[in-house]
Amino acid sequence: MDFKVGDKIAVLDDVIRGKVTEVHPTKIVIEDEDGFSYEYAPKELVIIRESQKELSKFSDIDNEFLSEKINETSSRKKTIKFKSTVKPDKLPPMEVDLHINQLTASTKGMDNYDMLTLQLETAKHKLEFAIKNKIPKIVFIHGMGAGVLKTELEYMFKNYNVYWNDASFQKYGLGATEVKIYQNPKN
């Protein structure tokens, strides 16, 4: 092969590409893209006439494994994605049961403050999850009791862009609060 100064070349047994800077009878000096110089025997080099990207446009792929991969990815792209026709207002709300026996296996060693803190932390975590995932409604089932948990929940809701009221009496009785999340808060 006849090499000339300025030819684009690639090294056969290495991942080096560059340009010819010097031509000698027994060695060719090349400079890679980073500016480093190397010496190789002419039989270790090949001239790049067309870029690989250009060549691949015209090549006929006859590799059965590659053809399978191409067919597999193209068949995945053709899968139909279904959209829900149910409007967000009509979706059933996310329900969170805050009864202490639903949150922990045993209340042994917990006083009322610890139980209330666990319930409020769970409620806060679930509310933030619903906001992050654009869930429009969430129902907190807190029970009737003395109303301490319900009062604390309402105090917590004031820190978020939500509207709350008593949940459906028919479904939950008096011990639940429904929260509607405004998805586009106005600052």
Disulfide bonds with the S-S distance in Angstrom:
none
